[in-house]
Amino acid sequence: MIGISMVSAQLCEGMTRREWLRVGAIGSALTLADVLRAETESSKTSTRAKACILLFLQGGQSQLDTFDMKPAAPENIRGEFRPIPTSVPGLQICEHLPQLARLAHRFTIVRSMTHRVTNHNPAGYYALSGVAPDRDVVALKASAEDYPNPGAVLAKFRPTRSALPAFVQLSEPLVGDGNLHMPGQNAGLLGPRYDPFLFHEDPNQDRLDVPELSLPAELDWPRLQQRRSLLQQVDRQLARLVESERVARMDIYYRRAYELLGSSQSRRAFHLHEEPPAVRERYGRHRWGQALLLARRLVEAGVRMVTVYWGGALNAPDPYWDTHRRNFAEQKQKLLPQFDQCLSALLEDLHQRGLLATTLVISMGEFGRTPRLGQVTANAGTDATGRDHWPFCYSILLAGGGIAGGKVVGQSDRFAAYPTEKPISPQDLVATLYHAMGVPLDTPIYDRHGRQLILTHGRVVHELFD
Protein backbone atom coordinates (compact mmCIF):
# COMPACT_ATOMS: atom_id res chain seq x y z
CA MET A 1 0.00 0.00 0.00
CA ILE A 2 1.28 3.42 -0.90
CA GLY A 3 1.13 6.06 1.78
CA ILE A 4 1.70 9.72 1.32
CA SER A 5 4.51 9.61 3.85
CA MET A 6 6.47 7.42 1.44
CA VAL A 7 6.98 10.37 -0.90
CA SER A 8 10.55 11.48 -0.31
CA ALA A 9 12.62 14.50 -1.07
CA GLN A 10 13.96 12.69 -4.11
CA LEU A 11 10.88 13.96 -5.94
CA CYS A 12 12.40 17.14 -7.25
CA GLU A 13 13.01 19.09 -10.42
CA GLY A 14 14.70 16.19 -12.15
CA MET A 15 11.65 13.95 -12.21
CA THR A 16 9.38 13.71 -15.19
CA ARG A 17 5.62 13.88 -15.29
CA ARG A 18 5.58 10.23 -16.28
CA GLU A 19 7.47 9.30 -13.10
CA TRP A 20 5.13 11.33 -10.94
CA LEU A 21 2.15 9.65 -12.57
CA ARG A 22 3.50 6.21 -11.74
CA VAL A 23 2.89 6.78 -8.04
CA GLY A 24 0.10 4.38 -7.08
CA ALA A 25 -0.48 3.57 -10.78
CA ILE A 26 -2.24 6.91 -11.06
CA GLY A 27 -0.96 7.34 -14.58
CA SER A 28 -2.90 4.40 -16.00
CA ALA A 29 -5.99 6.53 -16.51
CA LEU A 30 -4.44 9.96 -16.80
CA THR A 31 -1.96 9.58 -19.65
CA LEU A 32 -3.77 12.41 -21.42
CA ALA A 33 -2.19 14.75 -18.90
CA ASP A 34 1.06 14.30 -20.79
CA VAL A 35 -0.36 15.99 -23.87
CA LEU A 36 -3.25 18.13 -22.70
CA ARG A 37 -2.54 21.77 -21.81
CA ALA A 38 -4.92 23.80 -19.74
CA GLU A 39 -6.04 27.32 -20.46
CA THR A 40 -5.74 29.58 -17.40
CA GLU A 41 -6.66 33.02 -18.57
CA SER A 42 -9.93 34.34 -19.96
CA SER A 43 -10.77 37.25 -22.20
CA LYS A 44 -13.99 39.02 -23.08
CA THR A 45 -14.65 39.80 -26.70
CA SER A 46 -17.55 40.72 -28.94
CA THR A 47 -15.74 39.56 -32.08
CA ARG A 48 -17.70 37.59 -34.65
CA ALA A 49 -15.19 34.76 -34.97
CA LYS A 50 -15.41 32.23 -32.16
CA ALA A 51 -13.29 29.51 -33.75
CA CYS A 52 -10.71 29.03 -36.48
CA ILE A 53 -9.96 26.08 -38.77
CA LEU A 54 -6.59 26.25 -40.52
CA LEU A 55 -5.95 23.95 -43.48
CA PHE A 56 -2.21 24.09 -44.08
CA LEU A 57 -1.03 22.80 -47.47
CA GLN A 58 2.52 21.69 -46.75
CA GLY A 59 4.93 22.13 -49.62
CA GLY A 60 3.16 25.12 -51.10
CA GLN A 61 0.15 25.14 -53.43
CA SER A 62 0.67 26.59 -56.90
CA GLN A 63 -1.08 29.92 -57.36
CA LEU A 64 -0.99 29.59 -61.16
CA ASP A 65 -2.77 26.23 -61.08
CA THR A 66 -5.53 27.18 -58.62
CA PHE A 67 -6.66 30.72 -57.75
CA ASP A 68 -4.52 33.07 -59.88
CA MET A 69 -4.48 31.59 -63.35
CA LYS A 70 -2.86 33.40 -66.27
CA PRO A 71 -4.40 31.96 -69.46
CA ALA A 72 -2.73 34.59 -71.67
CA ALA A 73 0.77 33.75 -70.43
CA PRO A 74 3.19 31.56 -72.40
CA GLU A 75 2.57 27.82 -72.14
CA ASN A 76 5.59 27.17 -69.91
CA ILE A 77 4.04 29.57 -67.39
CA ARG A 78 0.28 29.08 -67.67
CA GLY A 79 0.64 25.29 -67.77
CA GLU A 80 -1.95 22.67 -68.71
CA PHE A 81 -4.99 23.76 -66.69
CA ARG A 82 -7.69 26.16 -67.80
CA PRO A 83 -9.86 28.60 -65.83
CA ILE A 84 -13.60 28.25 -65.35
CA PRO A 85 -16.20 30.81 -64.21
CA THR A 86 -17.42 30.88 -60.63
CA SER A 87 -20.55 32.02 -58.82
CA VAL A 88 -18.99 35.50 -58.73
CA PRO A 89 -19.17 37.35 -62.08
CA GLY A 90 -15.72 37.94 -63.53
CA LEU A 91 -13.93 35.64 -61.07
CA GLN A 92 -12.31 32.52 -62.50
CA ILE A 93 -10.42 29.67 -60.84
CA CYS A 94 -8.99 26.33 -61.96
CA GLU A 95 -11.14 23.86 -63.90
CA HIS A 96 -10.25 21.17 -61.36
CA LEU A 97 -11.98 23.12 -58.56
CA PRO A 98 -15.60 23.02 -59.78
CA GLN A 99 -17.23 22.65 -56.36
CA LEU A 100 -15.30 25.59 -54.94
CA ALA A 101 -16.22 27.56 -58.05
CA ARG A 102 -19.90 27.13 -57.09
CA LEU A 103 -19.15 28.60 -53.66
CA ALA A 104 -16.94 31.54 -54.63
CA HIS A 105 -19.53 33.94 -53.18
CA ARG A 106 -18.73 32.48 -49.75
CA PHE A 107 -14.96 33.03 -49.69
CA THR A 108 -12.28 35.58 -50.48
CA ILE A 109 -9.07 34.93 -52.39
CA VAL A 110 -5.86 36.79 -51.58
CA ARG A 111 -3.61 36.90 -54.65
CA SER A 112 -0.81 39.00 -53.21
CA MET A 113 0.69 37.01 -50.34
CA THR A 114 4.42 37.63 -50.33
CA HIS A 115 7.68 37.08 -48.45
CA ARG A 116 11.26 36.15 -49.30
CA VAL A 117 11.87 32.86 -47.44
CA THR A 118 12.49 29.99 -49.87
CA ASN A 119 13.02 26.92 -47.63
CA HIS A 120 10.20 24.84 -46.14
CA ASN A 121 11.03 24.98 -42.43
CA PRO A 122 11.69 28.72 -42.08
CA ALA A 123 8.88 29.60 -44.50
CA GLY A 124 6.50 27.35 -42.56
CA TYR A 125 7.53 29.03 -39.33
CA TYR A 126 6.85 32.45 -40.86
CA ALA A 127 3.49 31.38 -42.29
CA LEU A 128 2.29 29.76 -39.06
CA SER A 129 3.63 32.19 -36.45
CA GLY A 130 3.64 35.44 -38.40
CA VAL A 131 7.22 36.15 -37.35
CA ALA A 132 10.03 36.11 -39.90
CA PRO A 133 12.81 33.63 -39.11
CA ASP A 134 16.26 34.98 -38.44
CA ARG A 135 17.74 32.58 -41.02
CA ASP A 136 16.52 31.10 -44.29
CA VAL A 137 18.21 27.72 -43.94
CA VAL A 138 17.04 24.25 -44.91
CA ALA A 139 17.41 22.62 -41.49
CA LEU A 140 15.81 25.23 -39.23
CA LYS A 141 14.88 23.57 -35.92
CA ALA A 142 11.93 24.29 -33.66
CA SER A 143 12.90 26.00 -30.41
CA ALA A 144 11.33 26.85 -27.07
CA GLU A 145 12.10 30.49 -27.97
CA ASP A 146 9.94 30.40 -31.11
CA TYR A 147 6.92 32.64 -31.42
CA PRO A 148 3.74 30.64 -30.84
CA ASN A 149 1.27 29.17 -33.25
CA PRO A 150 -1.95 31.24 -33.17
CA GLY A 151 -3.75 28.24 -31.67
CA ALA A 152 -1.55 28.50 -28.60
CA VAL A 153 -2.25 32.23 -28.37
CA LEU A 154 -5.99 31.56 -28.51
CA ALA A 155 -5.67 28.83 -25.88
CA LYS A 156 -4.01 31.34 -23.55
CA PHE A 157 -5.98 34.51 -24.25
CA ARG A 158 -9.32 33.09 -25.44
CA PRO A 159 -9.65 29.81 -23.53
CA THR A 160 -12.72 27.65 -23.82
CA ARG A 161 -15.13 26.78 -21.03
CA SER A 162 -15.71 23.23 -22.22
CA ALA A 163 -13.79 20.12 -21.21
CA LEU A 164 -12.27 19.99 -24.68
CA PRO A 165 -8.85 21.54 -25.22
CA ALA A 166 -8.81 24.94 -26.88
CA PHE A 167 -6.20 23.97 -29.50
CA VAL A 168 -6.29 20.69 -31.42
CA GLN A 169 -3.99 19.44 -34.18
CA LEU A 170 -5.52 16.81 -36.46
CA SER A 171 -2.47 15.25 -38.07
CA GLU A 172 1.02 14.08 -37.40
CA PRO A 173 3.43 16.97 -36.75
CA LEU A 174 4.78 18.44 -39.97
CA VAL A 175 8.23 17.12 -40.81
CA GLY A 176 10.21 19.37 -43.11
CA ASP A 177 13.69 19.40 -44.56
CA GLY A 178 16.37 17.58 -42.61
CA ASN A 179 13.69 15.30 -41.12
CA LEU A 180 13.03 18.04 -38.56
CA HIS A 181 9.67 19.11 -37.18
CA MET A 182 8.66 22.33 -38.87
CA PRO A 183 8.81 25.26 -36.40
CA GLY A 184 5.63 27.19 -35.69
CA GLN A 185 3.34 24.28 -34.86
CA ASN A 186 3.55 24.56 -31.07
CA ALA A 187 3.32 27.11 -28.27
CA GLY A 188 7.00 28.04 -28.33
CA LEU A 189 7.79 30.73 -25.79
CA LEU A 190 4.29 30.57 -24.28
CA GLY A 191 5.29 27.23 -22.78
CA PRO A 192 4.23 23.63 -23.37
CA ARG A 193 0.98 24.01 -21.43
CA TYR A 194 -0.45 25.73 -24.53
CA ASP A 195 0.77 23.16 -27.05
CA PRO A 196 -1.96 21.55 -29.16
CA PHE A 197 -3.72 18.35 -28.26
CA LEU A 198 -2.23 16.04 -30.89
CA PHE A 199 -4.60 13.67 -32.62
CA HIS A 200 -2.52 11.25 -34.68
CA GLU A 201 -5.16 8.76 -35.78
CA ASP A 202 -6.27 8.62 -39.40
CA PRO A 203 -9.91 9.78 -39.14
CA ASN A 204 -10.85 7.89 -42.31
CA GLN A 205 -12.03 4.86 -40.34
CA ASP A 206 -15.53 3.44 -40.07
CA ARG A 207 -15.37 3.82 -36.29
CA LEU A 208 -12.83 6.17 -34.83
CA ASP A 209 -11.43 5.25 -31.43
CA VAL A 210 -9.55 7.75 -29.27
CA PRO A 211 -7.72 5.76 -26.57
CA GLU A 212 -6.70 8.95 -24.76
CA LEU A 213 -10.37 9.75 -24.09
CA SER A 214 -11.29 6.33 -22.71
CA LEU A 215 -10.71 4.66 -19.37
CA PRO A 216 -8.75 1.40 -19.39
CA ALA A 217 -10.93 -1.70 -19.16
CA GLU A 218 -9.68 -2.47 -15.65
CA LEU A 219 -10.52 1.01 -14.32
CA ASP A 220 -14.05 2.30 -13.73
CA TRP A 221 -15.13 5.83 -12.83
CA PRO A 222 -15.30 5.34 -9.01
CA ARG A 223 -11.76 3.94 -9.00
CA LEU A 224 -10.58 6.88 -11.10
CA GLN A 225 -12.09 9.26 -8.54
CA GLN A 226 -10.25 7.43 -5.75
CA ARG A 227 -6.99 7.71 -7.67
CA ARG A 228 -7.57 11.38 -8.23
CA SER A 229 -7.97 11.87 -4.49
CA LEU A 230 -4.64 10.13 -3.94
CA LEU A 231 -3.10 12.23 -6.68
CA GLN A 232 -4.21 15.43 -4.97
CA GLN A 233 -2.52 14.28 -1.77
CA VAL A 234 0.68 13.55 -3.69
CA ASP A 235 0.56 16.98 -5.31
CA ARG A 236 0.20 18.70 -1.94
CA GLN A 237 3.18 16.79 -0.60
CA LEU A 238 5.22 17.64 -3.69
CA ALA A 239 4.38 21.31 -3.29
CA ARG A 240 5.87 21.20 0.20
CA LEU A 241 8.99 19.43 -1.01
CA VAL A 242 9.88 21.64 -3.90
CA GLU A 243 8.73 25.02 -5.10
CA SER A 244 8.72 24.76 -8.85
CA GLU A 245 6.59 26.01 -11.70
CA ARG A 246 6.66 22.47 -13.07
CA VAL A 247 5.12 21.13 -9.89
CA ALA A 248 2.52 23.88 -9.81
CA ARG A 249 1.53 23.15 -13.39
CA MET A 250 0.93 19.46 -12.74
CA ASP A 251 -2.33 20.08 -10.90
CA ILE A 252 -3.63 21.91 -13.96
CA TYR A 253 -2.68 19.07 -16.30
CA TYR A 254 -4.28 16.43 -14.09
CA ARG A 255 -7.44 18.43 -13.51
CA ARG A 256 -8.01 19.03 -17.23
CA ALA A 257 -7.27 15.40 -18.07
CA TYR A 258 -9.76 14.31 -15.41
CA GLU A 259 -12.41 16.67 -16.77
CA LEU A 260 -11.85 15.46 -20.32
CA LEU A 261 -12.05 11.79 -19.35
CA GLY A 262 -15.31 12.49 -17.54
CA SER A 263 -16.91 14.51 -20.33
CA SER A 264 -19.26 12.70 -22.68
CA GLN A 265 -19.33 15.85 -24.82
CA SER A 266 -15.59 15.63 -25.45
CA ARG A 267 -15.75 11.98 -26.42
CA ARG A 268 -18.73 12.43 -28.73
CA ALA A 269 -16.99 15.22 -30.64
CA PHE A 270 -14.62 12.56 -31.99
CA HIS A 271 -17.41 10.11 -32.92
CA LEU A 272 -17.36 10.46 -36.69
CA HIS A 273 -19.44 7.30 -36.97
CA GLU A 274 -22.41 9.35 -35.75
CA GLU A 275 -22.34 11.37 -38.96
CA PRO A 276 -24.69 10.22 -41.74
CA PRO A 277 -22.81 8.23 -44.40
CA ALA A 278 -23.78 10.83 -47.00
CA VAL A 279 -22.01 13.55 -45.01
CA ARG A 280 -18.83 11.50 -44.69
CA GLU A 281 -18.92 10.79 -48.42
CA ARG A 282 -19.47 14.47 -49.20
CA TYR A 283 -16.27 15.41 -47.37
CA GLY A 284 -14.43 12.54 -49.07
CA ARG A 285 -13.37 9.19 -47.68
CA HIS A 286 -9.72 10.18 -47.41
CA ARG A 287 -7.64 11.45 -44.53
CA TRP A 288 -8.01 15.15 -45.32
CA GLY A 289 -11.75 15.07 -45.94
CA GLN A 290 -12.45 13.26 -42.70
CA ALA A 291 -10.03 15.53 -40.84
CA LEU A 292 -12.01 18.59 -41.94
CA LEU A 293 -15.25 16.89 -40.94
CA LEU A 294 -13.75 16.19 -37.53
CA ALA A 295 -12.59 19.82 -37.36
CA ARG A 296 -16.18 20.94 -37.91
CA ARG A 297 -17.38 18.68 -35.09
CA LEU A 298 -14.69 20.02 -32.76
CA VAL A 299 -15.44 23.71 -33.31
CA GLU A 300 -19.13 22.90 -32.97
CA ALA A 301 -18.30 21.39 -29.56
CA GLY A 302 -16.33 24.44 -28.43
CA VAL A 303 -12.71 24.01 -29.57
CA ARG A 304 -11.16 27.38 -30.34
CA MET A 305 -8.68 26.43 -33.08
CA VAL A 306 -8.14 23.29 -35.13
CA THR A 307 -5.17 22.86 -37.44
CA VAL A 308 -5.24 20.30 -40.24
CA TYR A 309 -1.81 19.85 -41.79
CA TRP A 310 -2.12 18.38 -45.28
CA GLY A 311 1.37 17.03 -45.45
CA GLY A 312 3.91 14.68 -43.99
CA ALA A 313 7.58 13.99 -44.59
CA LEU A 314 8.86 16.05 -47.51
CA ASN A 315 11.36 13.33 -48.43
CA ALA A 316 8.60 10.71 -48.73
CA PRO A 317 7.65 9.24 -52.13
CA ASP A 318 4.37 11.19 -51.91
CA PRO A 319 5.45 14.77 -51.09
CA TYR A 320 1.98 16.32 -51.15
CA TRP A 321 1.94 19.89 -52.47
CA ASP A 322 5.71 20.09 -53.02
CA THR A 323 5.40 19.45 -56.76
CA HIS A 324 8.99 19.59 -58.01
CA ARG A 325 8.05 16.91 -60.53
CA ARG A 326 4.81 15.83 -62.21
CA ASN A 327 3.17 19.09 -61.12
CA PHE A 328 0.08 18.72 -63.29
CA ALA A 329 -0.33 14.96 -62.97
CA GLU A 330 -0.11 15.05 -59.16
CA GLN A 331 -2.59 17.89 -58.89
CA LYS A 332 -5.06 16.63 -61.50
CA GLN A 333 -5.13 13.01 -60.33
CA LYS A 334 -5.20 13.51 -56.57
CA LEU A 335 -4.46 16.83 -54.91
CA LEU A 336 -6.99 19.15 -56.52
CA PRO A 337 -9.97 16.75 -56.59
CA GLN A 338 -9.53 15.95 -52.89
CA PHE A 339 -8.91 19.60 -52.01
CA ASP A 340 -11.97 20.75 -53.97
CA GLN A 341 -14.16 18.09 -52.40
CA CYS A 342 -13.26 18.51 -48.75
CA LEU A 343 -12.88 22.29 -48.56
CA SER A 344 -16.14 22.91 -50.42
CA ALA A 345 -17.86 20.40 -48.13
CA LEU A 346 -16.56 22.20 -45.05
CA LEU A 347 -17.75 25.61 -46.26
CA GLU A 348 -21.18 24.26 -47.22
CA ASP A 349 -21.57 22.34 -43.99
CA LEU A 350 -20.56 25.26 -41.79
CA HIS A 351 -22.97 27.54 -43.66
CA GLN A 352 -25.89 25.11 -43.42
CA ARG A 353 -25.31 24.70 -39.68
CA GLY A 354 -25.12 28.44 -39.08
CA LEU A 355 -21.46 28.19 -38.06
CA LEU A 356 -19.68 29.88 -40.95
CA ALA A 357 -20.38 33.38 -39.68
CA THR A 358 -18.48 32.61 -36.47
CA THR A 359 -15.83 30.22 -37.80
CA LEU A 360 -12.78 31.61 -39.58
CA VAL A 361 -11.50 29.21 -42.25
CA ILE A 362 -8.04 29.67 -43.78
CA SER A 363 -6.45 27.53 -46.50
CA MET A 364 -2.81 28.29 -47.19
CA GLY A 365 0.70 26.92 -47.63
CA GLU A 366 4.10 28.26 -46.68
CA PHE A 367 4.62 29.72 -50.17
CA GLY A 368 3.58 29.26 -53.80
CA ARG A 369 5.29 27.70 -56.82
CA THR A 370 7.50 29.15 -59.54
CA PRO A 371 5.78 30.87 -62.45
CA ARG A 372 7.94 29.10 -65.02
CA LEU A 373 7.98 25.31 -65.25
CA GLY A 374 11.39 23.86 -64.49
CA GLN A 375 12.63 27.09 -62.90
CA VAL A 376 14.99 26.26 -60.01
CA THR A 377 14.94 28.44 -56.89
CA ALA A 378 15.60 26.04 -54.01
CA ASN A 379 15.67 22.43 -55.21
CA ALA A 380 17.96 21.30 -58.02
CA GLY A 381 15.75 18.23 -58.39
CA THR A 382 13.00 20.30 -59.98
CA ASP A 383 12.51 19.06 -63.54
CA ALA A 384 10.71 20.40 -66.60
CA THR A 385 7.37 19.02 -65.35
CA GLY A 386 7.58 20.66 -61.94
CA ARG A 387 7.42 23.99 -60.16
CA ASP A 388 9.92 24.96 -57.44
CA HIS A 389 9.37 27.10 -54.31
CA TRP A 390 8.14 30.67 -54.87
CA PRO A 391 7.44 32.89 -51.83
CA PHE A 392 7.39 36.17 -53.73
CA CYS A 393 3.73 35.90 -54.74
CA TYR A 394 1.11 33.29 -53.91
CA SER A 395 -2.59 32.86 -53.18
CA ILE A 396 -4.61 31.80 -50.15
CA LEU A 397 -8.33 31.38 -49.39
CA LEU A 398 -10.27 32.74 -46.41
CA ALA A 399 -13.92 32.40 -45.41
CA GLY A 400 -16.24 32.91 -42.45
CA GLY A 401 -15.69 34.68 -39.16
CA GLY A 402 -16.49 38.08 -40.63
CA ILE A 403 -14.51 37.57 -43.86
CA ALA A 404 -16.35 38.90 -46.90
CA GLY A 405 -17.47 36.52 -49.62
CA GLY A 406 -16.97 36.83 -53.35
CA LYS A 407 -13.93 39.09 -53.22
CA VAL A 408 -10.36 39.12 -54.47
CA VAL A 409 -7.86 41.07 -52.38
CA GLY A 410 -4.55 42.00 -53.97
CA GLN A 411 -3.35 41.46 -57.52
CA SER A 412 -0.30 39.92 -59.15
CA ASP A 413 1.58 40.71 -62.35
CA ARG A 414 0.94 38.96 -65.69
CA PHE A 415 2.91 35.87 -64.62
CA ALA A 416 1.72 35.68 -60.97
CA ALA A 417 5.33 36.30 -60.01
CA TYR A 418 5.08 39.47 -57.90
CA PRO A 419 2.27 41.48 -56.31
CA THR A 420 1.20 44.63 -58.10
CA GLU A 421 -1.47 45.64 -55.60
CA LYS A 422 -1.86 45.21 -51.82
CA PRO A 423 1.13 43.01 -50.89
CA ILE A 424 0.31 41.03 -47.75
CA SER A 425 2.90 39.30 -45.58
CA PRO A 426 2.42 36.31 -43.28
CA GLN A 427 2.84 38.80 -40.44
CA ASP A 428 -0.18 40.73 -41.70
CA LEU A 429 -2.20 37.54 -42.14
CA VAL A 430 -1.59 36.38 -38.57
CA ALA A 431 -2.41 39.88 -37.30
CA THR A 432 -5.68 39.64 -39.22
CA LEU A 433 -6.41 36.26 -37.64
CA TYR A 434 -5.88 37.71 -34.15
CA HIS A 435 -8.08 40.68 -35.01
CA ALA A 436 -10.86 38.39 -36.24
CA MET A 437 -10.60 36.28 -33.08
CA GLY A 438 -10.66 39.26 -30.72
CA VAL A 439 -7.04 39.19 -29.53
CA PRO A 440 -5.50 42.71 -29.34
CA LEU A 441 -2.39 42.98 -31.50
CA ASP A 442 -0.44 44.73 -28.76
CA THR A 443 -1.06 41.93 -26.26
CA PRO A 444 2.20 41.48 -24.35
CA ILE A 445 3.83 38.07 -24.18
CA TYR A 446 7.03 37.13 -22.40
CA ASP A 447 10.00 34.98 -23.29
CA ARG A 448 11.62 32.52 -20.88
CA HIS A 449 13.82 35.29 -19.50
CA GLY A 450 10.85 37.47 -18.60
CA ARG A 451 11.41 39.97 -21.38
CA GLN A 452 8.23 41.54 -22.72
CA LEU A 453 7.48 41.08 -26.40
CA ILE A 454 4.62 42.23 -28.60
CA LEU A 455 2.38 39.54 -30.02
CA THR A 456 2.66 40.84 -33.58
CA HIS A 457 3.79 43.88 -35.51
CA GLY A 458 1.60 42.95 -38.48
CA ARG A 459 -1.18 45.10 -39.90
CA VAL A 460 -4.78 43.97 -40.12
CA VAL A 461 -6.00 43.51 -43.69
CA HIS A 462 -9.32 45.30 -43.27
CA GLU A 463 -10.25 44.77 -46.93
CA LEU A 464 -10.89 41.11 -46.10
CA PHE A 465 -13.87 41.86 -43.90
CA ASP A 466 -17.44 42.55 -44.93
N, C-alpha and C positions, 0 to 999 in steps of 0.2 A: 504494500500500500504506500502510495506517495503522500507524504505530508508536506505542508508548506515549509516547515522548519528544515526540510532537507535541501532547500534551495540555498546554495552557498555563494560566497563572494566571488566564485569563479565565473558567475554569470555577469559578464562585463562587456565592454565595447566590442571585444573580439568575437563574440558569438553571433551567429546568424539567426535570422528569423526561423529558418527551418529547425535549428537546434532548440530554440525556445519552444517551438510548437511540439516538439517531441515529448515534452514533459507531460506525463500521464496520458500519452497517446492523443493529446488534444488535437494534434495536427491532422488526424485522419479525416476529420470532417471539415476542417477549416483551411484546406490547401488554397482556396481562392484568395485567402489573405495575402498570399505571396504575389498576386498579380493585381488585386483590386486596390485602387487608390481612392481615398475619401475626399470629398469636397468639404471645406471647413469655413468658407466665407460665402456670404450671400450678397446679391446686389439687386436693386430695384430698377426696373426698366419698363418703359412703355413701347419699346421697339416692336415692330411687326414680326420680325424673325424670332422664332422661339427655338429653332433647331437648324442644323446645317448638315447636309450630306455632300461629302467631297468624293468625287470619282476621279482618281488620279491615274492618268494613262502613262505608265512608266515607259521611258524610251523616247517619248515625244511624238505626238500625232502630227501628221503632215497638214499644214494649213492649205496647201495647194490642192490637196486631194479630198478636202472635206468642206470647210466653211469659207474659204477665200480663193475660189477657183479663178483662173485666168485663161479663159478659152481663146483669147486672141493672141496669147503668147506663143513663141515657137514650141514645137512639139517636145523638145527635150526639156522644156520647163512646164508646160501645161500638163503633159503626161497623157495617159490613156483614158481617164475618166471625163465625163461630160456633166455640165450643170443641169439641174431641173428646177422648175418654178416651185415656190412654196406657198403656204397660205397667206403670206405677206406679199402684196404686189411689188414687183421689182426686185425681190430678194431671191437669190438662187443659191442652192447648195448642191452637194455631190449626188449623182444619180443613184448611188448605193446607200443613200440615207432617206428613202422615201417616207418612212413613218415619221421621222423627225421633220421632214418637209411639211407634212400635214399639220404639225404642231408649232410651226415657226412663230405664230402669234403669241405663244406662251413663253418664249425665251428670247434672250438677247445674245448676240454674238459680238465679241470683242475681236477686232481684226488687227489690233495694233499693240499687242503685248510685246515687250522688248526688254532684253538685257544683253550682257556680253559674256556670259559664262557658258563654255562649250562642253564641259565634261559632266557626266550624269550625276555623280555624287554632289559636287558643289552646286550645280544647277538645281538639283532636287531640293537641297537645303534652302536655297534662295526662294524657290517656288513655294515650299511648304511653310517656311518660317517668316518670309518677307524681309529677311536680313541678308545682305550680300555677304558671301564668304570672303575671308581674307586672302584665300588662294584659290586659283582655278587649276586644281591638280586632279589627276585621275583618282588617286587613292585617298580621298579626303575621308577621315574617320569621324564618326559621331563622338561627341564630347559632352561631359556634364556641364560645360560652360556654354553650350549651344543655346541660341534663342529657342523658345518653345514652339511646338506645333500649336496652331490656334485652338485645337481641341483641348489641350492642357490649359490654355488661358481661360477658355470657357468653363472648364471644370473648376477652376479656382475662383473666377470672378462672377460666373453665372451658374452656380451649382444647381443640381436638380433636387427635388424633394422626394423623389421616388427611391425605391431600393435599388434600382438599376444604376450602374455607373454613368457618369455624365459624358464620358468619352470612350467610344468603342471603336476598335480597329478590326475590320472584317477581312482579314487576309494575313498571310505570312508577312513578316517584316520585309520591306523592300531590300533586296541585295543588289548593290551596284557594282561598279568596277572594283577590281581587286578583291572580289568576294567579301566586301565590307557592307555592313548595314548602312543604307543611305541616311545621312544626317537629316534632322528635321521631322522625324516621325514621332519623337517622344517629348517629354516635358522639359528636358535640358536643365537650364538653371533654375527652373521652378521646383525641381526636386522630383524624385521618383513617385511620390504620392499622387502626382497628377498625370502619370503615364497612362496610356490607354489600356483598357481591358482588352487583351488580345484574344481574338477568336480565330483559331487556326483551322477549324474543321471546314471541309468543303461543303457548303450548304446545299449542293445539288444532290441530295439524298432523299429517298422517299420519306424517311423519318429521321429527323435530325436530333441527335442526342448531345447534350452538353454536360459531360461528367462533372465539370466544376460547379454546376448548379444543382447537383443531386447528392443526397446523403448516401454513404456506403450502405450496402445491404445489411451489414451487421450493426448499424447505428440508426436508432429511431430518434424522433424529435425529443422525447423526454430525456434520453441519454445525452443528446447534444446540449440541452439546457443545463444538465448537471455538469458537463465538461466546461461549459462556458463559465459557470460559477467558479469552478476550480481555476480556470484561466484568469479570472478577475483577481483571485487571491494571489496567483503567481505574479501578475502584473504589479499589484500593490507592493509585494515583497521586492520585486526588481527595482521599482521606483525608489525604494529606500536604500538599495544597494548601490545604485549608480544613477547619477543625474545625467541623462543623455537625451538628446532630441530623438535618437533612434528608439530608445525605450518609450518615450512619450508617444511616439507615433504608432507604436504597436497596438495600443488600445483602439485607435481609430481603425486600423486595418481589420482587427478582429471583429469590431462592432459592425462594420459595413459588410464583412463576409457573412456574419451571422444573420444580418437583416436580409441579405440577398438570398441565402439558403432558405430562409423562412418565408420568402415572398412568392406566392403563386403567380403574381403579375410578372415578375422578372422571368420566371421559367416559361410562362406562356408566350412571352415576346419572341422566344426562340423556336416556337412550335410551328415551323413552316408547314407541317402536315395538316394544320387546321385551315390552311388556305384552300379555296376551291381549285381543283385541278386546272380549270381554264385560266385562272389567274397565274398559276405557276408556269403554265405553257406560254402565256402572254409575255412574261418577263424573259422566257427562254430557259430551257433545261440545260444550262451550262453554269459554270461557277459564278460568272459575273452577273448574269441575270438573277440568279437566286440570291446573290449577295445584296443586290439592290433591293430586292423584295424584302429581305431580312432587315435592311437599313430602314425601309419604310415602316416595318413593324416596330422597330426600336424607337424611332422618333415619335411614333404614335403612342408608345408606352412611356415617353418622357425623357429619353436620352437626348442630350444636348447636341452632340456632334458624333457623326459616324463617318469614318474614312474607309473607302473601298479602294484598295490599291490594285489596279489591273496590271499586274506585272509579276516579277519573280526574279530569278537569277539572269543577269544580262548575258552571261556566257553560256546559257542553256541553248539546246538546239532550237527552241521555240522562244525567240527573244521579244515577243509581244510587239510593242509599237516601235521598236528600234530597227527600222526597216533599211538596213544597209544594203540588203540584197532582196530581190524579188518583192520590191515595194508594192507593185500593183497586184501581183498574185496573192500575197499575204493579206492585203487589205480586202480585196474583192472576195476571196474565198472564205475568210473567217472573221477578220477584225471588224470590218465595217458592218456586215450583217448582224453580228452579235451586238455591237455598239448601238446600232440603230434600233434594234429590237428592245434591248433592256432599258436604255435611257428614255426612249419614247414611252415605254410602259410605266416607268417611274413617274414621269411628268403627268401622264394621263391619270394614273392611280391617285397620286397626291391631289390632283385637281378634283377628281370625282369624290374624294373623301373630305374635301374642304380643308386640306392640309397645305396646299401649295402656297397659299398666301402667307403662311407663317413658317415655311420651311425653305431655307436658302439651299439651292442646288448648284454646285459648281462642277464642271467637267473640264479638266485641264491636264497638261503634261508639264515636264520641266522645261521644254523648249519645243520648237517646230523642226521642220526638215528643210534641207537645202532646196532653193528654187530650181537649180539645174541638176538633172539626173547625173549621177556619177561624180559630182563635185565633192572633193574631199576637204573637210574642215577639221575633223578630229580622229577619224578612223580610216586608216589606209586600206582596210578591208572592204570599203564601200566600192561596189562595182557599178557598171553601166546601168544596171536595173534597179539601183537603190538610191536612197537619199540619205545624206549624212546629217549630223546635228546642225541646227540653225536657231540660235537664240535671238537673233536680231529682229525678227518679226514672226509672230505666230498668232494663232487664234484660240480662243476658249469660248465656252458656253456657260451662261448663267441663267437661272430662272428662280421664281418664287421669292418669298421673304421680302417683298417690296420691290424686287427687280422688275423693270418694265418688260412687257412682251412685245415681240415684233420689231425690235430695233437692231441696228448695227451701230456700235460705238467704235470710232477709230477707223482709219483707212490705211491701206498699204499702197506701195507703188505698183507699176504694171507687171512686176514679176513676183509680188508678195515677198519681197526681199527686205524692205525697210518701211517703217511707218511714214506716212505723209501727213497724217492728222491724228492728234490726240494719242501720243505715245504713252503707254501705261506699263509701269514696272511691276514686278512681283510685290515690291514694297507697297505700292499703291493698292494692289488687289487685296492684300492681307489687311491693310487699313480699311478698305471698303467692307471686308467681311466683319471686322470688329465693329464698324459703324452700324452695319445691318443688325448685328446681334446685341447692340446696346452696350458695348464695352468702350469707354472713353479712350481715345488714342493716347492721351497723356497719362494713362494709368501707370504709376511707378511699379517697377519690379526690381528685384535685387539679386545680384549674383552671390556666389558662395562666400565672398569676402565682405558682404554687407554693403557693397557699393550700389547706389541707386541708378537705375537705368530707365529709359523711356520705352514703353511697349513697342512703339513704332514711330518712325518719322515719315511714313508714307502719307499720301494725300487721298482723301476719299474721292472716288470717281462718281460724282453726283449725277452725271448723265445716265448712269445705269438704272436709276430709280424712276418709278412712275409718279 
